[in-house]
Amino acid sequence: MQKWLVVFVAVFSLFLVGCKKDEKPTQPAAKQPAAQKQAPQAQQPAEQAKEEPKPEKDVYAYEQKGRRDPFVSLVEVAKEKPKRLRGAKPIENFDVDEIRLIAILWAKKQYYALITLPDGKSYTIRKGTTLGLYGGKVEEITKDSVVIREHVKDYRGQLKTKDTILKLRKEGE
């Protein structure tokens, strides 16, 4: 019971301390400084100073001047799908990454490659053949791979060369 009484008294005293008004101690009239005695006259210029317009806060303005946009993500790269051209060959309507290499054939001095598109159709290609959405050309065909070179726009909009290597799968893979 005593513990509750002590807790109650402590809480009540904190409540009373918190409820007091913020009062300044008053000084006797004899001890007041001279500036406070002349307060009514000094208040008039202070009121005039309050009426003056306050200066506006400085506003920061971002100037680009050749810098990148700070609100564009560096990680996210938006790929624009090129439009499929009318009258284009079927091998030009699929991305190079979607093409599968099935077999490589050779005759005297030239290599040929058999590829399969995602729609299930197979085609024979050779060096110089155009394929892919970005106008890639077959640069080289070896005994186990095909190198396709494309000119693709990067995230800045600049043209970059992209080499894709299609490898022939071995029997164990």
C-alpha positions in Angstrom: 0.0 0.0 0.0 2.9 2.4 0.8 4.4 1.7 -2.6 1.2 2.8 -4.3 1.1 5.9 -2.2 4.7 6.8 -3.1 4.0 6.3 -6.8 0.8 8.4 -6.6 2.6 11.3 -4.8 5.5 11.1 -7.4 3.1 11.2 -10.4 1.0 14.0 -8.8 4.1 16.1 -8.1 5.3 15.7 -11.7 1.8 16.7 -12.9 1.9 19.9 -10.8 5.4 20.8 -12.0 4.4 20.3 -15.6 1.3 22.5 -15.3 3.0 25.6 -14.0 3.1 28.6 -16.4 6.3 29.9 -17.7 6.7 33.0 -15.5 9.7 35.3 -15.4 10.7 36.5 -11.9 9.7 40.1 -11.4 12.3 42.6 -10.2 11.5 45.6 -8.0 11.1 48.9 -9.9 14.3 50.3 -8.4 16.4 47.5 -9.7 15.0 47.4 -13.3 17.6 48.4 -16.0 17.1 51.8 -17.7 16.3 50.0 -21.0 13.2 48.4 -19.5 11.9 51.7 -18.1 11.9 53.2 -21.5 10.2 50.1 -23.1 7.1 51.9 -24.4 9.2 54.2 -26.5 11.4 51.4 -27.8 8.4 49.2 -28.8 7.3 51.6 -31.6 10.4 51.2 -33.8 10.3 47.4 -33.1 6.8 47.2 -34.4 7.8 49.1 -37.6 10.6 46.6 -38.1 8.2 43.8 -37.8 6.1 45.2 -40.6 8.9 45.1 -43.1 8.7 42.2 -45.6 10.8 39.3 -44.7 13.3 38.1 -47.4 12.2 34.9 -49.1 14.1 31.7 -48.6 16.7 30.7 -51.2 15.4 28.3 -53.7 17.7 25.7 -55.1 17.5 25.2 -58.9 19.2 22.2 -60.5 21.1 23.0 -63.7 21.7 20.0 -65.9 24.6 21.4 -68.0 25.7 18.0 -69.4 25.1 16.0 -66.3 22.9 12.9 -66.2 19.4 13.1 -64.8 19.7 12.2 -61.1 16.2 10.7 -61.0 16.8 8.1 -63.7 17.9 4.7 -62.4 21.4 3.5 -63.4 20.4 -0.2 -63.0 17.3 -0.3 -65.0 17.9 -0.5 -68.7 14.8 -0.2 -70.9 15.2 -2.2 -74.1 13.2 -0.9 -77.0 11.9 -3.6 -79.2 12.5 -2.7 -82.8 9.6 -2.8 -85.1 9.3 -5.9 -87.2 9.6 -5.0 -90.9 7.1 -6.0 -93.4 8.5 -8.4 -96.0 11.3 -9.4 -93.6 12.5 -13.0 -93.6 11.3 -15.1 -90.7 14.8 -15.3 -89.2 14.8 -11.5 -88.9 11.6 -11.5 -86.7 13.2 -13.2 -83.6 15.9 -12.0 -81.2 19.3 -13.7 -81.6 19.1 -14.9 -78.0 16.0 -17.0 -78.9 17.7 -18.9 -81.7 19.1 -22.4 -81.1 22.0 -23.9 -83.0 21.2 -27.5 -84.0 24.0 -28.6 -86.4 27.0 -27.3 -88.4 27.8 -28.7 -91.8 30.7 -28.0 -94.1 31.6 -28.4 -97.7 35.0 -27.9 -99.3 35.6 -24.3 -98.1 32.3 -23.1 -96.6 30.5 -23.8 -93.4 26.7 -24.0 -93.0 24.7 -23.9 -89.7 21.3 -25.3 -89.1 19.3 -23.2 -86.6 15.8 -23.5 -85.0 13.6 -20.5 -84.3 11.1 -20.3 -81.3 8.2 -21.1 -83.6 9.8 -24.5 -84.3 10.9 -23.9 -87.9 14.5 -24.7 -89.0 16.7 -22.7 -91.4 20.1 -23.1 -92.9 22.5 -20.1 -92.6 26.0 -19.2 -93.8 28.5 -16.5 -93.4 27.0 -13.0 -94.2 23.4 -14.1 -93.6 21.3 -11.4 -91.9 19.2 -12.5 -88.9 17.8 -11.2 -85.6 15.7 -8.1 -84.8 18.7 -5.7 -84.8 20.0 -6.7 -88.3 22.7 -9.0 -87.0 25.1 -10.6 -89.5 26.8 -14.0 -89.3 30.5 -13.1 -89.0 32.0 -16.6 -88.6 31.0 -20.3 -88.5 33.4 -22.8 -87.0 33.2 -26.5 -86.3 31.4 -25.9 -83.0 30.0 -22.3 -82.9 28.5 -19.4 -84.8 29.4 -15.8 -84.2 26.7 -13.2 -84.8 27.5 -9.5 -84.7 24.7 -6.9 -84.1 24.7 -3.1 -83.6 22.5 -2.4 -80.6 21.7 0.9 -78.8 22.8 1.0 -75.1 21.1 2.8 -72.3 22.6 6.1 -73.4 21.3 5.7 -77.0 24.7 5.1 -78.5 25.3 2.2 -81.0 27.4 -0.6 -79.6 28.5 -3.8 -81.3 27.2 -7.0 -79.6 28.7 -10.3 -80.5 26.5 -13.4 -79.7 28.1 -16.8 -79.9 25.8 -19.8 -80.5 27.6 -23.0 -79.4 26.8 -26.4 -80.6 25.7 -28.8 -77.8 27.7 -31.9 -77.3 26.0 -35.3 -76.9 26.8 -35.3 -73.1 25.2 -31.9 -72.4 
